[in-house]
């Protein structure tokens, strides 16, 4: 029997090679010794292979704030060109902090590896969240181009499908406005800053305000992102990921001269809370480790989805019962017809026997 999908929040982390186009046209096109392969091919393969392994190592050794032990490390969702995108269903806010912390550590590790190897590349990252099964959807890749029910909700959404998407994201497509926004926000990523969607920034600033993590946030005003919140100015927020000490010193001097300051977590959260209310953006719902689940705090989008899903399921159940009842009545009618036919034959045989006995009796008298 179909089961209504639970609300879930997934974290997406994207890492991209910086300078790859220029590198492929320059030193990267040199041939690897005693092979016919260009150097960039081996280095890209190394990136695909080693970055996920490094992320798992950093995740395993990252200090846990609270208890995020049940949370899993982000898994590879897909690769696009020189980009690797990871995905994980979040268990609670401390789990999210652990994932982002491990990701930043991995960016630093891989950047240092590239520098030590004298490879003229770097890495940059972006983090965003998306809520499922509404307003975003999970689609098995095998069914991506298959027509679905024309109804606005449709019972193609089931909890087992979402659970499979949690376990093996590479077998699924994740589609929706929050996924699109994450890709748009990526334009603000660079090697010295991890770009954040406003929802990711909202959640991370909250756990930092509570003292669970110590990410350093920067806020650089607002700019329009095509197709995001109707093209209205969108907050440009990032986490400082500058990995070179001398550049951090330069930035500190620059901020001192210009008067710029880092965005304090509690102020950033308060600003984003007000911004989302003004723009009528639903804040994501993610429990802290010690919190109890409260259904009324779920986003209205999900509660509306669930209402229509359950109503449609009820209609389907009633329709199925009617069809089964109709089939039973048809079967019974056929059985009755068969019995009636059999009884007619029996009556004819009895009548014939009675007529024969009557004729005998009449002949004898």
BELRATA-V630391 format. One record per residue. N is the residue number from 1. PHI is phi in radians with two decimals (none if undefined). PSI is psi as a letter, one per 30 degrees, with the letter a starting at -180 (999 if undefined). Layout:
BEGIN
{{N & PHI & PSI} {N & PHI & PSI}}
END
This chain:
BEGIN
{{1 & none & k} {2 & -1.02 & k} {3 & -2.11 & k} {4 & -1.10 & k} {5 & -1.11 & k} {6 & -1.32 & l} {7 & -1.19 & k} {8 & -2.59 & l} {9 & -2.07 & k} {10 & -1.92 & k} {11 & -1.76 & k} {12 & -2.03 & k} {13 & -2.22 & k} {14 & -2.11 & k} {15 & -2.13 & k} {16 & -2.31 & k} {17 & -1.35 & k} {18 & -1.61 & k} {19 & 1.46 & g} {20 & -1.21 & e} {21 & -1.10 & e} {22 & -1.14 & e} {23 & -1.15 & e} {24 & -1.09 & e} {25 & -1.50 & f} {26 & -1.98 & c} {27 & -1.11 & f} {28 & -1.15 & f} {29 & -1.51 & f} {30 & -1.10 & k} {31 & -1.37 & k} {32 & -1.19 & k} {33 & -0.94 & k} {34 & 1.05 & g} {35 & -2.43 & l} {36 & -1.73 & g} {37 & -1.56 & k} {38 & -1.34 & l} {39 & -1.03 & e} {40 & -1.11 & f} {41 & -1.13 & e} {42 & -1.11 & e} {43 & -1.25 & e} {44 & -1.21 & e} {45 & -1.08 & e} {46 & -1.06 & e} {47 & -1.05 & e} {48 & -1.05 & e} {49 & -1.43 & e} {50 & -1.53 & e} {51 & -1.09 & e} {52 & -1.06 & e} {53 & -1.12 & e} {54 & -1.14 & e} {55 & -1.08 & e} {56 & -1.10 & e} {57 & -1.09 & e} {58 & -1.16 & e} {59 & -1.09 & e} {60 & -1.15 & e} {61 & -1.81 & f} {62 & -1.15 & k} {63 & -0.99 & k} {64 & -1.66 & k} {65 & -1.59 & k} {66 & 1.29 & b} {67 & -2.41 & j} {68 & -1.84 & g} {69 & -1.08 & f} {70 & -1.41 & f} {71 & -1.35 & k} {72 & -1.66 & l} {73 & -1.24 & k} {74 & -0.94 & k} {75 & -1.93 & l} {76 & -1.15 & k} {77 & -1.56 & e} {78 & -2.79 & l} {79 & -2.09 & k} {80 & -2.34 & j} {81 & 1.08 & c} {82 & -1.70 & g} {83 & -2.09 & k} {84 & -2.03 & k} {85 & -2.02 & k} {86 & -1.85 & l} {87 & -2.56 & k} {88 & -2.73 & k} {89 & -1.34 & k} {90 & -1.44 & k} {91 & -1.54 & e} {92 & -2.81 & l} {93 & -1.15 & e} {94 & -1.15 & e} {95 & -1.11 & e} {96 & -1.07 & e} {97 & -1.03 & e} {98 & -1.13 & e} {99 & -1.09 & e} {100 & -1.19 & e} {101 & -1.04 & e} {102 & -1.12 & e} {103 & -1.15 & e} {104 & -1.11 & e} {105 & -1.09 & e} {106 & -1.23 & e} {107 & -1.01 & e} {108 & -1.13 & e} {109 & -1.04 & e} {110 & -1.25 & e} {111 & -1.09 & e} {112 & -1.16 & e} {113 & -1.09 & e} {114 & -1.08 & e} {115 & -1.15 & e} {116 & -1.16 & f} {117 & -1.50 & g} {118 & 1.00 & h} {119 & -1.69 & k} {120 & -1.40 & h} {121 & -2.39 & l} {122 & -2.56 & l} {123 & -2.24 & k} {124 & -2.40 & l} {125 & -2.46 & l} {126 & -2.53 & k} {127 & -2.29 & k} {128 & -2.63 & l} {129 & -2.11 & l} {130 & -2.58 & k} {131 & -1.68 & k} {132 & -2.33 & l} {133 & -1.49 & g} {134 & -2.56 & k} {135 & -1.52 & g} {136 & -1.81 & l} {137 & -2.23 & l} {138 & -1.93 & k} {139 & -2.20 & k} {140 & -1.01 & k} {141 & -0.99 & e} {142 & -1.11 & f} {143 & -1.90 & g} {144 & -1.02 & e} {145 & -1.87 & g} {146 & -1.60 & k} {147 & -1.15 & k} {148 & -1.99 & l} {149 & -0.97 & k} {150 & -1.32 & f} {151 & -1.18 & l} {152 & -1.14 & f} {153 & -1.83 & d} {154 & 1.29 & k} {155 & -1.60 & g} {156 & -1.33 & f} {157 & -1.64 & j} {158 & -2.34 & l} {159 & -1.04 & e} {160 & -1.02 & e} {161 & -1.15 & e} {162 & -1.11 & e} {163 & -1.12 & e} {164 & -1.13 & e} {165 & -1.10 & e} {166 & -1.14 & e} {167 & -1.41 & e} {168 & -2.30 & i} {169 & -1.06 & f} {170 & -1.15 & f} {171 & -1.62 & g} {172 & -2.33 & l} {173 & -1.80 & k} {174 & -2.00 & k} {175 & -2.22 & k} {176 & 2.61 & l} {177 & -1.16 & e} {178 & -1.31 & f} {179 & -1.18 & e} {180 & -1.05 & e} {181 & -1.08 & e} {182 & -1.05 & e} {183 & -1.18 & e} {184 & -1.21 & e} {185 & -1.09 & f} {186 & -1.02 & f} {187 & -1.11 & f} {188 & -1.63 & g} {189 & -1.37 & k} {190 & -2.67 & l} {191 & -1.13 & f} {192 & -1.87 & g} {193 & -2.67 & k} {194 & -1.58 & j} {195 & -1.23 & k} {196 & -2.24 & k} {197 & -1.24 & l} {198 & -1.14 & e} {199 & -1.18 & e} {200 & -1.13 & e} {201 & -1.10 & e} {202 & -1.06 & e} {203 & -1.21 & e} {204 & -1.21 & e} {205 & -1.14 & e} {206 & -1.14 & e} {207 & -1.25 & f} {208 & -1.29 & e} {209 & -1.09 & f} {210 & -1.48 & f} {211 & 1.55 & g} {212 & -1.27 & e} {213 & -2.41 & l} {214 & -2.24 & h} {215 & -1.15 & k} {216 & -1.76 & j} {217 & -1.66 & k} {218 & -2.18 & k} {219 & -2.16 & k} {220 & -2.08 & h} {221 & 1.42 & a} {222 & -2.28 & l} {223 & -2.58 & l} {224 & -1.29 & k} {225 & -2.07 & k} {226 & -0.96 & k} {227 & 1.40 & g} {228 & -1.89 & k} {229 & 0.73 & h} {230 & 1.19 & g} {231 & 1.40 & g} {232 & -1.31 & l} {233 & -0.95 & k} {234 & -1.99 & k} {235 & -1.07 & k} {236 & -1.73 & j} {237 & -2.20 & k} {238 & -2.60 & l} {239 & -1.89 & k} {240 & -1.14 & k} {241 & -2.18 & g} {242 & -1.03 & k} {243 & -1.79 & f} {244 & -1.83 & k} {245 & -1.05 & e} {246 & -1.16 & e} {247 & -1.27 & e} {248 & -1.11 & e} {249 & -1.13 & e} {250 & -1.04 & e} {251 & -1.12 & e} {252 & -1.08 & e} {253 & -1.12 & e} {254 & -1.09 & e} {255 & -1.13 & e} {256 & -1.12 & e} {257 & -1.24 & e} {258 & -1.43 & f} {259 & 1.50 & g} {260 & -1.21 & k} {261 & -2.34 & l} {262 & -1.20 & l} {263 & -1.44 & j} {264 & -1.16 & k} {265 & -0.93 & e} {266 & -1.19 & e} {267 & -1.26 & e} {268 & -1.09 & e} {269 & -1.07 & e} {270 & -1.09 & e} {271 & -1.09 & e} {272 & -1.17 & e} {273 & -1.07 & e} {274 & -1.16 & e} {275 & -1.11 & e} {276 & -1.16 & e} {277 & -1.13 & e} {278 & -1.13 & e} {279 & -1.57 & g} {280 & 1.00 & h} {281 & -1.73 & k} {282 & -1.26 & k} {283 & -1.22 & k} {284 & -1.21 & l} {285 & -1.90 & j} {286 & -2.47 & k} {287 & -1.17 & k} {288 & -1.40 & l} {289 & -0.95 & e} {290 & -1.58 & f} {291 & -1.46 & l} {292 & -1.62 & k} {293 & -1.17 & k} {294 & -2.26 & j} {295 & -1.06 & e} {296 & -1.19 & f} {297 & -1.52 & f} {298 & -1.10 & k} {299 & -1.02 & k} {300 & -1.04 & e} {301 & -0.99 & e} {302 & -1.21 & e} {303 & -1.12 & e} {304 & -1.16 & e} {305 & -0.98 & e} {306 & -1.08 & e} {307 & -1.02 & e} {308 & -1.19 & e} {309 & -1.05 & e} {310 & -1.17 & e} {311 & -1.11 & e} {312 & -1.16 & e} {313 & -1.10 & e} {314 & -1.10 & e} {315 & -1.09 & e} {316 & -1.11 & e} {317 & -1.08 & e} {318 & -1.12 & e} {319 & -1.09 & e} {320 & -1.14 & e} {321 & -1.10 & e} {322 & -1.09 & e} {323 & -1.12 & e} {324 & -1.17 & e} {325 & -1.11 & e} {326 & -1.10 & e} {327 & -1.12 & e} {328 & -1.12 & e} {329 & -1.12 & e} {330 & -1.11 & e} {331 & -1.12 & e} {332 & -1.14 & e} {333 & -1.06 & e} {334 & -1.11 & e} {335 & -1.15 & e} {336 & -1.11 & e} {337 & -1.10 & e} {338 & -1.16 & e} {339 & -1.14 & e} {340 & -1.05 & e} {341 & -1.11 & e} {342 & -1.15 & e} {343 & -1.12 & e} {344 & -1.13 & e} {345 & -1.11 & e} {346 & -1.13 & e} {347 & -1.08 & e} {348 & -1.12 & e} {349 & -1.17 & e} {350 & -1.11 & e} {351 & -1.10 & e} {352 & -1.12 & e} {353 & -1.13 & e} {354 & -1.13 & e} {355 & -1.11 & e} {356 & -1.15 & e} {357 & -1.10 & e} {358 & -1.11 & e} {359 & -1.13 & e} {360 & -1.09 & e} {361 & -1.11 & e} {362 & -1.17 & e} {363 & -1.15 & e} {364 & -1.25 & f} {365 & -1.90 & 999}}
END
